[in-house]
Amino acid sequence: MILLTGATGRVGKAAATELLSKGVPFRAFVRDADKFEHAGDGVEVAVGDFTDLDSVARALQGVTRALIVMGNHPEQAELEQGFATVAAEAGVAHLVKVSSMEAAPDATAALPKNHFETEQTIAELDLDWTFLRPNYYMQNMLMYAASVSRASSFALPLGRANTAMIDARDVGRVAALVLSEGGHEQQIYRLTGPELLNFHDVAEQMSTVLQRSIEYIEQTPDAFREVLGQFIQSPWQLDAVCELFGEIAAGSLDEQTTAVADLLDTPPTPFAAFVAEFAGAFSAPAP
């Protein structure tokens, strides 16, 4: 049995969809069963969360492979490591963790540092593991859909830094593959989209697809923090995100790999195709 955490999120939901399409049985570990859209499709649902290790232990009964994916959280490392430890005790043979491309021994930003520490803990357990380290998610651009729609522009503090943005659904598809077949033990996969783009390139591609001029505004870190602070109430979260974007601006995600195509035998989603799919969200309001 496979256990999916984060099954209502971007990566976990995509993994669930892929496993369903392959007819691979799995169990979803969710806080709210009503929010899991595949409930009732013959998929098992276990209710609980990472903070309740008793619920984790119940969800892991009979599980041989599990996906660890969760959103940014001040206690993320502790919670994920707790889950991994319980999984090892329950006899899980293989853990697949969605990590960060910036996870490394010399990581200093809180988010990639937490990911790397969790990777190290998992590597020391008596089980197999696979770490998925994705680049910047294309879905992050949807946070700026309203700005693109209303003002035909978006602002980020990333200067001319390159990223090889990846569709989170491609990460989910890779996760489903690794969970459902052997041969990926003790592997680290660095997952990216098919092209390196700075955000002026991103605006140019959006302009072409949407057939109107879209502008990327090079925002200052202080201005970014001020705007972000209107939406993020947690000081820890605010500091962590600003710190991470500072590293991206310095080139931490300037990397493009062929791992997705190599693993899935199909190219990763191009950014232009992503924009076309979500053109409705980016479209200018009707006059």
C-alpha positions as a Python dict, from the first residue, in 0.01 Angstrom:
ca = {
    (1, 'M'): (0, 0, 0),
    (2, 'I'): (114, 353, -84),
    (3, 'L'): (41, 646, 147),
    (4, 'L'): (17, 998, 9),
    (5, 'T'): (50, 1297, 236),
    (6, 'G'): (-40, 1639, 98),
    (7, 'A'): (-300, 1474, -124),
    (8, 'T'): (-508, 1792, -147),
    (9, 'G'): (-208, 2009, -241),
    (10, 'R'): (-42, 2075, -575),
    (11, 'V'): (210, 1788, -584),
    (12, 'G'): (17, 1533, -379),
    (13, 'K'): (-302, 1588, -578),
    (14, 'A'): (-113, 1533, -903),
    (15, 'A'): (45, 1217, -762),
    (16, 'A'): (-301, 1090, -664),
    (17, 'T'): (-439, 1161, -1011),
    (18, 'E'): (-147, 978, -1174),
    (19, 'L'): (-178, 674, -947),
    (20, 'L'): (-552, 658, -1018),
    (21, 'S'): (-487, 670, -1392),
    (22, 'K'): (-249, 374, -1354),
    (23, 'G'): (-490, 178, -1135),
    (24, 'V'): (-242, 178, -846),
    (25, 'P'): (-417, 159, -506),
    (26, 'F'): (-321, 411, -240),
    (27, 'R'): (-429, 571, 85),
    (28, 'A'): (-456, 948, 126),
    (29, 'F'): (-358, 1107, 458),
    (30, 'V'): (-563, 1426, 490),
    (31, 'R'): (-685, 1662, 760),
    (32, 'D'): (-1034, 1690, 606),
    (33, 'A'): (-1174, 1397, 410),
    (34, 'D'): (-1436, 1621, 248),
    (35, 'K'): (-1161, 1818, 72),
    (36, 'F'): (-1010, 1511, -94),
    (37, 'E'): (-1177, 1492, -434),
    (38, 'H'): (-1095, 1127, -501),
    (39, 'A'): (-1273, 998, -189),
    (40, 'G'): (-1526, 738, -297),
    (41, 'D'): (-1319, 624, -598),
    (42, 'G'): (-1206, 312, -416),
    (43, 'V'): (-917, 504, -261),
    (44, 'E'): (-861, 468, 113),
    (45, 'V'): (-866, 786, 322),
    (46, 'A'): (-696, 829, 660),
    (47, 'V'): (-773, 1143, 858),
    (48, 'G'): (-506, 1312, 1070),
    (49, 'D'): (-203, 1537, 1042),
    (50, 'F'): (170, 1549, 1107),
    (51, 'T'): (125, 1698, 1455),
    (52, 'D'): (-69, 1389, 1571),
    (53, 'L'): (175, 1098, 1558),
    (54, 'D'): (-97, 854, 1667),
    (55, 'S'): (-291, 943, 1352),
    (56, 'V'): (30, 907, 1152),
    (57, 'A'): (86, 559, 1295),
    (58, 'R'): (-270, 455, 1211),
    (59, 'A'): (-238, 586, 856),
    (60, 'L'): (88, 395, 805),
    (61, 'Q'): (-53, 54, 898),
    (62, 'G'): (14, -183, 609),
    (63, 'V'): (199, 84, 409),
    (64, 'T'): (518, -7, 222),
    (65, 'R'): (582, 325, 42),
    (66, 'A'): (496, 679, 143),
    (67, 'L'): (517, 1029, 1),
    (68, 'I'): (619, 1315, 232),
    (69, 'V'): (513, 1658, 111),
    (70, 'M'): (393, 1951, 317),
    (71, 'G'): (375, 2328, 294),
    (72, 'N'): (623, 2563, 454),
    (73, 'H'): (590, 2566, 832),
    (74, 'P'): (816, 2679, 1117),
    (75, 'E'): (815, 2324, 1252),
    (76, 'Q'): (834, 2154, 912),
    (77, 'A'): (1164, 1976, 976),
    (78, 'E'): (1050, 1845, 1314),
    (79, 'L'): (713, 1732, 1177),
    (80, 'E'): (852, 1561, 870),
    (81, 'Q'): (1125, 1391, 1069),
    (82, 'G'): (866, 1269, 1318),
    (83, 'F'): (661, 1124, 1033),
    (84, 'A'): (969, 954, 886),
    (85, 'T'): (1066, 802, 1220),
    (86, 'V'): (716, 661, 1275),
    (87, 'A'): (720, 529, 917),
    (88, 'A'): (1045, 342, 978),
    (89, 'E'): (906, 196, 1301),
    (90, 'A'): (591, 87, 1113),
    (91, 'G'): (797, -107, 859),
    (92, 'V'): (765, 129, 562),
    (93, 'A'): (1026, 23, 307),
    (94, 'H'): (1058, 339, 96),
    (95, 'L'): (1002, 710, 164),
    (96, 'V'): (977, 966, -117),
    (97, 'K'): (1030, 1322, 5),
    (98, 'V'): (952, 1637, -193),
    (99, 'S'): (1239, 1864, -99),
    (100, 'S'): (1400, 2175, -250),
    (101, 'M'): (1655, 2227, -525),
    (102, 'E'): (1839, 2451, -277),
    (103, 'A'): (1868, 2178, -11),
    (104, 'A'): (2240, 2132, 50),
    (105, 'P'): (2496, 2094, 331),
    (106, 'D'): (2578, 2466, 310),
    (107, 'A'): (2216, 2586, 294),
    (108, 'T'): (2158, 2886, 518),
    (109, 'A'): (1803, 2995, 429),
    (110, 'A'): (1552, 2839, 669),
    (111, 'L'): (1340, 2655, 412),
    (112, 'P'): (1611, 2466, 217),
    (113, 'K'): (1805, 2411, 541),
    (114, 'N'): (1501, 2240, 694),
    (115, 'H'): (1462, 2023, 385),
    (116, 'F'): (1826, 1915, 392),
    (117, 'E'): (1815, 1834, 764),
    (118, 'T'): (1509, 1617, 704),
    (119, 'E'): (1681, 1443, 414),
    (120, 'Q'): (1973, 1361, 642),
    (121, 'T'): (1743, 1218, 908),
    (122, 'I'): (1565, 1000, 652),
    (123, 'A'): (1897, 880, 507),
    (124, 'E'): (1998, 756, 851),
    (125, 'L'): (1684, 543, 893),
    (126, 'D'): (1667, 175, 804),
    (127, 'L'): (1470, 215, 482),
    (128, 'D'): (1505, 318, 118),
    (129, 'W'): (1445, 676, 12),
    (130, 'T'): (1419, 906, -289),
    (131, 'F'): (1447, 1285, -268),
    (132, 'L'): (1276, 1503, -528),
    (133, 'R'): (1431, 1850, -548),
    (134, 'P'): (1217, 2072, -774),
    (135, 'N'): (1292, 2414, -914),
    (136, 'Y'): (1052, 2711, -887),
    (137, 'Y'): (689, 2604, -940),
    (138, 'M'): (501, 2752, -1235),
    (139, 'Q'): (194, 2758, -1013),
    (140, 'N'): (360, 3038, -812),
    (141, 'M'): (279, 3267, -1103),
    (142, 'L'): (-91, 3220, -1036),
    (143, 'M'): (-43, 3431, -722),
    (144, 'Y'): (15, 3722, -961),
    (145, 'A'): (-280, 3644, -1187),
    (146, 'A'): (-488, 3932, -1051),
    (147, 'S'): (-206, 4180, -1112),
    (148, 'V'): (-150, 4047, -1464),
    (149, 'S'): (-522, 4062, -1530),
    (150, 'R'): (-578, 4415, -1398),
    (151, 'A'): (-247, 4589, -1467),
    (152, 'S'): (-79, 4364, -1727),
    (153, 'S'): (224, 4344, -1500),
    (154, 'F'): (372, 4155, -1206),
    (155, 'A'): (647, 4247, -961),
    (156, 'L'): (910, 4023, -803),
    (157, 'P'): (1244, 4093, -629),
    (158, 'L'): (1436, 3857, -856),
    (159, 'G'): (1621, 4095, -1087),
    (160, 'R'): (1743, 3903, -1390),
    (161, 'A'): (1794, 3573, -1212),
    (162, 'N'): (1718, 3258, -1409),
    (163, 'T'): (1495, 2974, -1301),
    (164, 'A'): (1387, 2661, -1487),
    (165, 'M'): (1029, 2671, -1364),
    (166, 'I'): (850, 2338, -1335),
    (167, 'D'): (482, 2253, -1334),
    (168, 'A'): (402, 2107, -989),
    (169, 'R'): (195, 1842, -1165),
    (170, 'D'): (512, 1711, -1333),
    (171, 'V'): (664, 1672, -986),
    (172, 'G'): (352, 1481, -879),
    (173, 'R'): (381, 1254, -1181),
    (174, 'V'): (745, 1181, -1097),
    (175, 'A'): (644, 1108, -736),
    (176, 'A'): (378, 863, -854),
    (177, 'L'): (631, 688, -1078),
    (178, 'V'): (886, 651, -800),
    (179, 'L'): (620, 528, -559),
    (180, 'S'): (486, 266, -798),
    (181, 'E'): (803, 104, -931),
    (182, 'G'): (1146, -2, -815),
    (183, 'G'): (1487, 123, -920),
    (184, 'H'): (1480, 465, -754),
    (185, 'E'): (1623, 374, -416),
    (186, 'Q'): (1877, 618, -265),
    (187, 'Q'): (1838, 858, -559),
    (188, 'I'): (1818, 1238, -562),
    (189, 'Y'): (1632, 1379, -861),
    (190, 'R'): (1674, 1747, -944),
    (191, 'L'): (1355, 1835, -1129),
    (192, 'T'): (1315, 2135, -1358),
    (193, 'G'): (1115, 2259, -1651),
    (194, 'P'): (1256, 2250, -2006),
    (195, 'E'): (1409, 2599, -2023),
    (196, 'L'): (1599, 2856, -1822),
    (197, 'L'): (1411, 3186, -1810),
    (198, 'N'): (1459, 3513, -1628),
    (199, 'F'): (1137, 3691, -1542),
    (200, 'H'): (1166, 3933, -1833),
    (201, 'D'): (1161, 3618, -2049),
    (202, 'V'): (860, 3501, -1848),
    (203, 'A'): (677, 3829, -1920),
    (204, 'E'): (766, 3800, -2290),
    (205, 'Q'): (625, 3448, -2313),
    (206, 'M'): (311, 3557, -2129),
    (207, 'S'): (275, 3848, -2372),
    (208, 'T'): (295, 3613, -2669),
    (209, 'V'): (42, 3364, -2530),
    (210, 'L'): (-202, 3623, -2394),
    (211, 'Q'): (-162, 3848, -2699),
    (212, 'R'): (-106, 4164, -2502),
    (213, 'S'): (198, 4327, -2346),
    (214, 'I'): (285, 4195, -1998),
    (215, 'E'): (557, 4371, -1798),
    (216, 'Y'): (785, 4230, -1532),
    (217, 'I'): (874, 4491, -1270),
    (218, 'E'): (1203, 4436, -1088),
    (219, 'Q'): (1088, 4492, -732),
    (220, 'T'): (1322, 4583, -445),
    (221, 'P'): (1348, 4336, -156),
    (222, 'D'): (1204, 4598, 82),
    (223, 'A'): (904, 4661, -142),
    (224, 'F'): (848, 4285, -177),
    (225, 'R'): (858, 4240, 198),
    (226, 'E'): (611, 4525, 252),
    (227, 'V'): (361, 4379, 4),
    (228, 'L'): (407, 4023, 127),
    (229, 'G'): (357, 4134, 487),
    (230, 'Q'): (0, 4229, 399),
    (231, 'F'): (-78, 3863, 332),
    (232, 'I'): (156, 3668, 563),
    (233, 'Q'): (88, 3717, 932),
    (234, 'S'): (362, 3489, 1064),
    (235, 'P'): (696, 3673, 1115),
    (236, 'W'): (878, 3342, 1069),
    (237, 'Q'): (705, 3274, 739),
    (238, 'L'): (767, 3628, 617),
    (239, 'D'): (1138, 3611, 702),
    (240, 'A'): (1173, 3265, 547),
    (241, 'V'): (1011, 3361, 217),
    (242, 'C'): (1205, 3687, 185),
    (243, 'E'): (1529, 3504, 265),
    (244, 'L'): (1452, 3239, 4),
    (245, 'F'): (1375, 3495, -266),
    (246, 'G'): (1701, 3668, -186),
    (247, 'E'): (1886, 3345, -265),
    (248, 'I'): (1688, 3293, -586),
    (249, 'A'): (1780, 3647, -692),
    (250, 'A'): (2144, 3554, -633),
    (251, 'G'): (2115, 3259, -875),
    (252, 'S'): (2032, 2960, -654),
    (253, 'L'): (1783, 2817, -907),
    (254, 'D'): (1987, 2880, -1222),
    (255, 'E'): (1981, 2512, -1320),
    (256, 'Q'): (1805, 2309, -1586),
    (257, 'T'): (1809, 1927, -1599),
    (258, 'T'): (1659, 1651, -1814),
    (259, 'A'): (1546, 1444, -1515),
    (260, 'V'): (1170, 1478, -1578),
    (261, 'A'): (1198, 1370, -1941),
    (262, 'D'): (1440, 1091, -1849),
    (263, 'L'): (1205, 955, -1585),
    (264, 'L'): (867, 1004, -1752),
    (265, 'D'): (974, 952, -2116),
    (266, 'T'): (789, 1272, -2199),
    (267, 'P'): (909, 1634, -2190),
    (268, 'P'): (821, 1851, -1890),
    (269, 'T'): (551, 2114, -1937),
    (270, 'P'): (679, 2429, -2113),
    (271, 'F'): (591, 2757, -1942),
    (272, 'A'): (405, 2884, -2249),
    (273, 'A'): (177, 2578, -2237),
    (274, 'F'): (110, 2643, -1869),
    (275, 'V'): (12, 3004, -1941),
    (276, 'A'): (-216, 2892, -2224),
    (277, 'E'): (-390, 2645, -1994),
    (278, 'F'): (-451, 2912, -1732),
    (279, 'A'): (-509, 3199, -1974),
    (280, 'G'): (-848, 3263, -1817),
    (281, 'A'): (-687, 3354, -1486),
    (282, 'F'): (-443, 3594, -1653),
    (283, 'S'): (-688, 3747, -1899),
    (284, 'A'): (-776, 4116, -1886),
    (285, 'P'): (-1119, 4189, -1737),
    (286, 'A'): (-1398, 4248, -1986),
    (287, 'P'): (-1454, 4618, -2064),
}
